[in-house]
Amino acid sequence: MDLFQSFRSRNYLWLWLVVVLTNTGSWTFTLAVTWQVYGLTHSPFWSGAMMFASLMPNVIGAPIAGVLADRLDRRRLVFVSILVILGVLTALIALTLVHALSAIGMFVLTLMFGTASSAMSVTVSTVLPSLVPEEDLYNAYSLQSLGQSGTEFIGPALASPLVAAFGVNAAYIFGWLLYGGALAFLFLLQTPTLIQRENKVVSKHRFLHSLSDGLHYIRRSPTIFTLISLVGFHCALTMSYMGMLPVFVKHELIASPGFYGVLMSMVGLGSILGTLFLAGVRDRKRRGQLFWASAILSGLSLSMLGLSHAPAVAIGSMVLIGSSQTLFMTIVIAVIQEVTEEQVRGRVTSVYYVLAGGLMSVVNWGFGALSMVIPAHVIMIASGSMFAVVVGVYGISSHSFRQVGHGLAA
């Protein structure tokens, strides 16, 4: 099988390049802003606050983006989102140069960054299914995830030496160039209109009615409802460790900023390995087995990180975290998009991001604050083990979950 068959679509290739550049920029931003605020405040509370600010906008921004993506030109929404992010990075560069940046200022700018990123993520996910044949959908999402995963490795790997050698402003400038490059490929992208758009004037009444229709659609689909609820648990319990990672690296592993970047890049390396493997899997039953395995391993690998006392073990744990979490999330979003009707795709996707980003934002901040009184490794062990238990409960009690696990049946 051709692992890269979706690249035969030129429009998909342009979209993929936009995803790669913007996600590299996003991970560069995350590394720089969390490390900079920790250096300013010496508090994991503020590191968690930055993760909260970057992810919490999903709760408000994702539903709005979902409704707009079902009504307006989707490429234009991505364009506006990138322009906002470029403005945020410009402000960070300028304020850092004049030493006028505070934790509160960083929080506000990160909120703006998170809002624009949320809108872009929802819109990109709704564009993808229109660019490839249905039989290539899982391959396309695997390659998209590969692009995102690669950036988790490349972003920190490139930004970390920049921060070490030239300071955080070098990382912000690097991020600005990446988002600027994404605009060039966005101009080449053509997004076909598969459905007749409704009235482009989205009033408050029409917005609420449209959003309500999307929520009712999710509740009527047992598969979608089950997967989205499980994503909430997954993101809260296994993907909310970034807020406490700086204090874990500095005070428990007793490592340098450079090793912090190495750990972040290992998540990306694991994600690359996982998505490359998934891209070549066409058999539904085998994907179902991967769904089960990745769900359980997502929790256990985080517990393994908490149990690690040596840098080498921590690196191995992060590779497992990256591969299992990316496999799980990629399969889930592909199944959701496969069974969702085109006219509600934006709204369904937005609810997925609300739960994913919203819960991650709150729990990241909470874990960051909690790690001031409870060792970070204890929190990692407890939350990772808890998700493994949640997967077991779903497996016993949910028929829809078992259907997905046995063959990704719609």
HUBEL-V941293 format. One line per field, one symbol per residue. ss: DSSP state (H for helix, E for strand, C for the rest). A space follows every 10 residues. Layout:
BEGIN
ss->???
END
This chain:
BEGIN
ss->CCCCHHHHCH HHHHHHHHHH HHHHHHHHHH HHHHHHHHHH HCCHHHHHHH HHHHHHHHHH HHHHHHHHHC CCCHHHHHHH HHHHHHHHHH HHHHHHHCCC CCHHHHHHHH HHHHHHHHHH HHHHHHHHCC CCCHHHHHHH HHHHHHHHHH HHHHHHHHHH HHHHHHCHHH HHHHHHHHHH HHHHHHHHCC CCCCCCCCCC CCCHHHHHHH HHHHHHHHHH CHHHHHHHHH HHHHHHHHCC CHHHHHHHHH HHCCCCHHHH HHHHHHHHHH HHHHHHHHHC CCCHHHHHHH HHHHHHHHHH HHHHHHHCCC HHHHHHHHHH HHHHHHHHHH HHHHHHHHHC CHHHHHHHHH HHHHHHHHHH HHHHHHHHHH CCCCCHHHHH HHHHHHHHHH HHHHHHHCHH HHHHHHHCCC
END
